[in-house]
Amino acid sequence: MSSDSEDVVVVGAGNAALCAALAAHDSGARVIALECAPRAERGGNSAFTAGAMRVVYNGVDDLVALMPDLTETEINNTDFGTYTTEQFFDDMARVTEYRADPDLVDLLVNRSFDTLQWMRSHGVRFMPIYGRQAFKVDGKFTFWGGLTIETVGGGPGLIESLSDECQRLGIDIAYETRAHSLILEDGRVVGVRARHKGETMEYRAQAVILASGGFEANTEWRTRYLGPGWDMAKVRGSRFNTGDGIKMALEIGASPVGHWSGAHAVQWDMNAPEFGDLAVGDNFQKHSYPWGILINNYGRRFLDEGADFRNYTYAKYGYEMLKQPGLGAWQIFDAKVGHLLRDEYKIRQVTKVKADSLEELAGQMEGMDVNSFVKTIAEYNAAIDQMTPFNPNVKDGRRTNGLAVDKTNWANTIDEPPFEGYQVTCGITFTFGGLRITTESEVLDTDGIRIPGLFACGELVGGLFYFNYPGGTGLTSGSVFGKIAGTSAARYIEA
Ligand SMILES: Cc1cc2nc3c(=O)[nH]c(=O)nc-3n(C[C@H](O)[C@H](O)[C@H](O)COP(=O)(O)OP(=O)(O)OC[C@H]3O[C@@H](n4cnc5c(N)ncnc54)[C@H](O)[C@@H]3O)c2cc1C
């Protein structure tokens, strides 16, 4: 069956896709989005997020432009600091070990602020992330780690705003419609073949924008590209991101690029379900580890929990879980830091033990070497530089010395009961490898030539993230490149 021809078909209806659809519509194109999920599970990974978005701002005036609802009291009681172009560049370069494509990073950084303003014009609202990214210092909230704003209503709020806007503007979203191949005629992409309730449909268009996410929900591809063990990871978000967009493009000769054996993966509750649960959102994550320590079932520490702010370590520490016996570890805290634990530690579906002695605590952990556990904590306590004060707002340098694995910031003794342990495994967020695009979001083939009519944005673009990732960049990248892809596709069909 063939549908009416559109100007632009967008594959997916997450953040990147909806931004692409709106941008193409802004430029005068008739647009349809195909989404394989049913409406009740719409929004892809974007719907699972807290809506945190990394954006350049040079002071509070920029934040007021994005959040005109900020009150005088909020402004007076908060030290927002700045997050300059240089800081964003440095963060991208540093955490990706200087591999990130500089041209793509240039766009990501320099277009971040304007793109968020444009999203506001399409009904998206922002607010400060007081809960997760700021601590009170001398009565004033102080932000740290370059991540300051989130969308109102988190990921679900973001998707609702963008989807409502599409509906208002007459952009159709066809749910339960899984695109499976591109239609190629005379070397140009002229549409998409898709399945809807068992029926094959052809959606013809002058341009196609792929925005259907990575391959994190595809067990076979995870094992094939990320490597052995990754089949055992839990998927933090959507069960629908199985790499279809990437596969469709590779089938017609698109060039793969980026860190194909790399992925964003975090510490995630050991007993979380196979895929994300929208009712729990991102609350299976356990991201307060910088205030405690991690111990595996051999009773040993194995990484520097305080290497950097959470925003710069959390995305690479998921993989460390897969390397541990039993594919996980325990996060250990004592009463001193209990007040610093994020809300996600208080959910009903948490794998937790609590006790008044360390022996008793370890005894409740199945498979744990209790003697080694207790010895490790004694050695850790003894190695802390007690002269340096603890300060969670800065990299405080309060560290251990002389351990096989030192903790280099925020090292506190673990000696004040009650003690708590939270069991974590690897939760994969998204994959890093993807399609090679130009700065206009055009997909390139393996000869480095643009594939006429084919554009891409969001998670399925390769070349931006390697090894690691600065928190809050996925949504910003989806929005920036979504807007570019939509604008470019509309320009292409006019030419
Ligand atoms: C639990 C969790 C928390 C996160 N928190 C944050 C955060 O706070 N800030 C941040 O920046 N990033 C966060 N991320 C990462 C972020 O979700 C992604 O980087 C971003 O949402 C990717 O957007 P996207 O539009 O490319 O993909 P998605 O939002 O996943 O959208 C892809 C869409 O394509 C659809 N699709 C797939 N295959 C097909 C097909 N064949 N045909 C039709 N449709 C198809 C999917 O169903 C999906 O709706 C988080 C991720 C998770 C899982």
Ligand as a Chemical Component Dictionary entry (heavy atoms), coordinates in Angstrom:
data_LIG
# 
_chem_comp.id                   LIG 
_chem_comp.type                 NON-POLYMER 
_chem_comp.pdbx_formal_charge   0 
_chem_comp.three_letter_code    LIG 
# 
loop_
_chem_comp_atom.comp_id 
_chem_comp_atom.atom_id 
_chem_comp_atom.alt_atom_id 
_chem_comp_atom.type_symbol 
_chem_comp_atom.charge 
_chem_comp_atom.model_Cartn_x 
_chem_comp_atom.model_Cartn_y 
_chem_comp_atom.model_Cartn_z 
_chem_comp_atom.pdbx_ordinal 
LIG C1  C1  C 0 16.926 6.395  31.404 1  
LIG C2  C2  C 0 17.566 7.428  30.508 2  
LIG C3  C3  C 0 17.845 8.699  31.004 3  
LIG C4  C4  C 0 18.451 9.642  30.192 4  
LIG N1  N1  N 0 18.627 10.916 30.669 5  
LIG C5  C5  C 0 19.080 11.875 29.848 6  
LIG C6  C6  C 0 19.072 13.247 30.239 7  
LIG O1  O1  O 0 18.583 13.609 31.321 8  
LIG N2  N2  N 0 19.591 14.156 29.364 9  
LIG C7  C7  C 0 20.056 13.805 28.123 10 
LIG O2  O2  O 0 20.515 14.661 27.387 11 
LIG N3  N3  N 0 20.011 12.524 27.702 12 
LIG C8  C8  C 0 19.529 11.566 28.518 13 
LIG N4  N4  N 0 19.446 10.283 28.068 14 
LIG C9  C9  C 0 19.899 9.999  26.677 15 
LIG C10 C10 C 0 18.801 10.453 25.724 16 
LIG O3  O3  O 0 17.630 9.749  26.014 17 
LIG C11 C11 C 0 19.149 10.226 24.256 18 
LIG O4  O4  O 0 20.417 10.713 23.968 19 
LIG C12 C12 C 0 18.138 10.951 23.371 20 
LIG O5  O5  O 0 16.861 10.853 23.904 21 
LIG C13 C13 C 0 18.152 10.371 21.989 22 
LIG O6  O6  O 0 17.135 10.979 21.233 23 
LIG P1  P1  P 0 16.730 10.399 19.838 24 
LIG O7  O7  O 0 15.566 11.198 19.398 25 
LIG O8  O8  O 0 17.890 10.247 18.964 26 
LIG O9  O9  O 0 16.245 8.890  20.162 27 
LIG P2  P2  P 0 14.913 8.386  20.846 28 
LIG O10 O10 O 0 14.339 9.387  21.757 29 
LIG O11 O11 O 0 15.197 7.045  21.411 30 
LIG O12 O12 O 0 13.898 8.251  19.633 31 
LIG C14 C14 C 0 14.044 7.251  18.648 32 
LIG C15 C15 C 0 12.655 6.842  18.223 33 
LIG O13 O13 O 0 12.719 6.049  17.036 34 
LIG C16 C16 C 0 11.766 5.021  17.138 35 
LIG N5  N5  N 0 12.153 3.949  16.213 36 
LIG C17 C17 C 0 13.153 3.047  16.339 37 
LIG N6  N6  N 0 13.198 2.241  15.250 38 
LIG C18 C18 C 0 12.207 2.654  14.421 39 
LIG C19 C19 C 0 11.746 2.215  13.142 40 
LIG N7  N7  N 0 12.338 1.205  12.494 41 
LIG N8  N8  N 0 10.688 2.847  12.580 42 
LIG C20 C20 C 0 10.060 3.873  13.225 43 
LIG N9  N9  N 0 10.458 4.324  14.447 44 
LIG C21 C21 C 0 11.532 3.740  15.027 45 
LIG C22 C22 C 0 11.778 4.642  18.599 46 
LIG O14 O14 O 0 10.611 3.975  18.986 47 
LIG C23 C23 C 0 11.936 6.005  19.260 48 
LIG O15 O15 O 0 10.694 6.592  19.531 49 
LIG C24 C24 C 0 18.824 9.316  28.859 50 
LIG C25 C25 C 0 18.516 8.047  28.351 51 
LIG C26 C26 C 0 17.884 7.111  29.163 52 
LIG C27 C27 C 0 17.542 5.762  28.581 53 
# 
loop_
_chem_comp_bond.comp_id 
_chem_comp_bond.atom_id_1 
_chem_comp_bond.atom_id_2 
_chem_comp_bond.value_order 
_chem_comp_bond.pdbx_ordinal 
LIG C1  C2  SING 1  
LIG C2  C3  SING 2  
LIG C2  C26 DOUB 3  
LIG C3  C4  DOUB 4  
LIG C4  N1  SING 5  
LIG C4  C24 SING 6  
LIG N1  C5  DOUB 7  
LIG C5  C6  SING 8  
LIG C5  C8  SING 9  
LIG C6  O1  DOUB 10 
LIG C6  N2  SING 11 
LIG N2  C7  SING 12 
LIG C7  O2  DOUB 13 
LIG C7  N3  SING 14 
LIG N3  C8  DOUB 15 
LIG C8  N4  SING 16 
LIG N4  C9  SING 17 
LIG N4  C24 SING 18 
LIG C9  C10 SING 19 
LIG C10 O3  SING 20 
LIG C10 C11 SING 21 
LIG C11 O4  SING 22 
LIG C11 C12 SING 23 
LIG C12 O5  SING 24 
LIG C12 C13 SING 25 
LIG C13 O6  SING 26 
LIG O6  P1  SING 27 
LIG P1  O7  DOUB 28 
LIG P1  O8  SING 29 
LIG P1  O9  SING 30 
LIG O9  P2  SING 31 
LIG P2  O10 DOUB 32 
LIG P2  O11 SING 33 
LIG P2  O12 SING 34 
LIG O12 C14 SING 35 
LIG C14 C15 SING 36 
LIG C15 O13 SING 37 
LIG C15 C23 SING 38 
LIG O13 C16 SING 39 
LIG C16 N5  SING 40 
LIG C16 C22 SING 41 
LIG N5  C17 SING 42 
LIG N5  C21 SING 43 
LIG C17 N6  DOUB 44 
LIG N6  C18 SING 45 
LIG C18 C19 SING 46 
LIG C18 C21 DOUB 47 
LIG C19 N7  SING 48 
LIG C19 N8  DOUB 49 
LIG N8  C20 SING 50 
LIG C20 N9  DOUB 51 
LIG N9  C21 SING 52 
LIG C22 O14 SING 53 
LIG C22 C23 SING 54 
LIG C23 O15 SING 55 
LIG C24 C25 DOUB 56 
LIG C25 C26 SING 57 
LIG C26 C27 SING 58 
# 
